[in-house]
Amino acid sequence: MTTELERFCTPEGGWTTDDLDRLPDDNRRRELLDGILLVPPPPRTTHQKLTARLMAALDDMSPDGCDGVHGVEVRLSDRRTFVPDGVILHAANDEGHRHWYAPADVVLAVEVVGEGTETLDRLVKPALYAQAGIPFYWRIETQGGALEVVTYRIDAVSQVYRETGRWTTVVDTGEPFPINLPLSRIRPRVR
């Protein structure tokens, strides 16, 4: 037990992405915020289903040169790294075997607001994604069983996201590429 705990003690100067790369691959989502290690709770099944359906739909709609994936790390710096629920990548920068990408590789970052990650998904991550220059951000709200997609585009001058729409039935936007997505297509089935 001591060895396990020692492995997760904060290194002098804080955690870096190099430190994360030395940890075992144990399917835990690990993120860094200014050198502080964050280990968010695993997403619930409905969260995972929604994310998988959304990213498959966006991947199907994306133009040549873009790929939709989930579960990959976006390294904002050596002391800041997050695992968005989904991303649209510039395909030219995707070698198909990487587990992390730079902000310049990302067209769109998507977060599904989850229990225990509300502040990160609504405030912290969008502020830092915008500061890193990721052009588009989507936040998916699922409170009370409702489904709402809130879309944002970066204001490059101020490096903050500006809301471009709130969608409760169909996401119908031309950004970052033409999208007409009925939310019924991504809503997890109730059994």
C-alpha positions in Angstrom: 0.0 0.0 0.0 2.8 2.4 0.8 4.4 1.9 -2.6 1.0 2.6 -4.3 0.5 5.8 -2.3 4.1 7.0 -2.8 3.5 6.7 -6.6 0.8 9.4 -6.3 2.6 11.8 -4.0 3.0 15.2 -5.6 6.5 15.5 -7.1 8.6 18.5 -6.1 7.4 21.4 -8.3 4.2 19.6 -9.1 3.1 17.0 -11.6 4.1 17.2 -15.3 3.0 15.3 -18.4 6.3 13.4 -18.2 5.2 12.2 -14.7 1.9 11.1 -16.1 3.6 9.2 -18.9 5.5 7.1 -16.3 2.3 6.0 -14.5 0.9 2.6 -15.3 -1.9 2.4 -17.9 -4.7 1.4 -15.6 -7.7 3.0 -17.4 -7.9 5.9 -15.0 -8.5 9.3 -16.5 -5.8 11.6 -15.1 -5.6 15.3 -15.7 -3.3 18.1 -14.6 -4.3 21.6 -13.6 -1.2 23.7 -13.0 0.8 20.7 -11.8 -2.0 19.4 -9.6 -3.1 15.8 -10.3 -6.8 15.4 -10.9 -8.4 12.0 -11.0 -12.1 12.5 -12.0 -14.6 9.8 -11.2 -15.2 7.3 -14.1 -18.1 8.5 -16.2 -21.4 6.7 -15.7 -22.7 4.4 -18.4 -25.2 6.9 -19.8 -22.5 9.5 -20.0 -20.3 7.1 -21.9 -23.1 6.1 -24.3 -24.0 9.7 -25.0 -20.4 10.6 -25.7 -19.9 7.5 -27.9 -23.0 8.3 -29.9 -22.2 12.0 -30.2 -18.7 11.5 -31.4 -19.7 8.8 -33.9 -22.3 11.1 -35.3 -19.9 14.1 -35.5 -17.3 11.8 -37.1 -19.8 10.7 -39.7 -20.6 14.4 -40.5 -17.1 15.7 -40.4 -15.4 16.6 -43.7 -12.4 15.0 -45.1 -9.5 16.1 -43.0 -11.3 15.8 -39.6 -11.8 12.9 -37.3 -14.1 12.6 -34.2 -12.7 10.6 -31.3 -13.1 10.3 -27.5 -10.9 9.4 -24.6 -7.7 11.2 -25.8 -5.7 13.7 -23.9 -5.2 17.3 -24.9 -1.9 18.7 -23.5 -2.3 22.5 -23.1 1.2 22.6 -21.5 3.5 20.3 -19.6 1.6 21.2 -16.4 -2.0 21.3 -17.8 -3.6 18.4 -19.6 -7.2 17.3 -19.9 -9.2 14.4 -21.4 -12.2 16.0 -23.0 -15.2 13.7 -23.4 -14.7 14.1 -27.2 -12.7 16.0 -29.8 -12.7 16.7 -33.5 -9.1 16.5 -34.7 -7.4 17.7 -37.8 -6.9 14.3 -39.4 -3.5 15.3 -40.9 -2.2 15.5 -37.3 -3.6 12.2 -36.2 -1.2 9.3 -36.6 -3.9 6.9 -35.3 -1.9 5.6 -32.3 -1.3 8.7 -30.2 -3.0 9.1 -26.8 -2.5 12.9 -26.6 -2.7 15.9 -28.9 -1.7 19.5 -28.8 -4.4 22.3 -28.9 -3.5 23.1 -32.5 -4.6 19.5 -33.4 -8.1 20.1 -32.0 -11.0 21.8 -33.9 -13.7 21.1 -31.3 -13.5 20.0 -27.7 -16.7 18.5 -26.1 -17.5 18.0 -22.4 -20.5 16.2 -21.1 -21.2 17.8 -17.7 -21.0 15.0 -15.2 -21.6 14.5 -11.5 -18.5 15.7 -9.7 -17.0 17.6 -12.7 -19.5 20.5 -13.0 -17.1 23.3 -12.2 -14.4 21.9 -14.4 -16.7 21.3 -17.4 -18.6 24.6 -17.1 -15.9 27.0 -16.1 -12.3 25.8 -15.8 -11.9 23.7 -19.0 -13.6 26.1 -21.4 -11.5 29.0 -20.1 -8.3 27.0 -20.6 -9.3 25.5 -23.9 -10.1 29.0 -25.2 -6.8 30.4 -23.8 -5.0 27.5 -25.7 -6.7 28.5 -28.9 -9.1 25.6 -29.5 -11.6 27.2 -31.9 -14.9 25.5 -30.8 -16.3 24.1 -27.6 -19.5 22.2 -26.9 -20.9 21.7 -23.4 -23.6 19.0 -23.1 -26.0 19.4 -20.1 -28.0 16.4 -18.9 -29.5 17.5 -15.7 -32.8 15.9 -14.8 -32.8 13.7 -17.9 -33.0 16.7 -20.3 -30.4 17.1 -23.0 -29.1 20.5 -24.1 -26.1 21.2 -26.3 -24.5 24.6 -25.8 -22.1 25.6 -28.6 -19.3 28.1 -28.4 -16.8 29.7 -30.8 -13.6 31.4 -29.7 -13.2 35.1 -29.8 -9.6 35.1 -30.9 -8.9 38.6 -29.7 -10.1 38.1 -26.1 -9.3 34.3 -26.0 -12.7 33.5 -24.5 -15.6 31.5 -25.9 -18.8 33.2 -27.0 -22.0 31.2 -27.0 -23.4 30.6 -30.5 -26.4 28.5 -29.6 -28.5 26.3 -27.2 -30.0 23.2 -28.8 -32.6 21.0 -27.2 -34.0 19.2 -30.2 -31.6 19.5 -33.1 -28.1 20.9 -33.3 -28.3 22.9 -36.6 -25.1 24.9 -37.1 -22.5 25.5 -39.8 -19.6 25.5 -37.3 -17.1 24.0 -37.3 -18.6 22.3 -40.3 -22.3 21.8 -41.4 -24.1 19.9 -38.6 -27.7 18.9 -38.5 -27.9 16.5 -35.6 -31.2 15.4 -34.0 -30.5 15.0 -30.3 -32.6 11.8 -30.4 -29.7 10.3 -32.3 -27.3 10.7 -29.4 -29.7 10.2 -26.5 -29.0 6.9 -24.8 -31.8 4.4 -25.0 -33.9 3.8 -22.0 -34.4 0.1 -21.3 
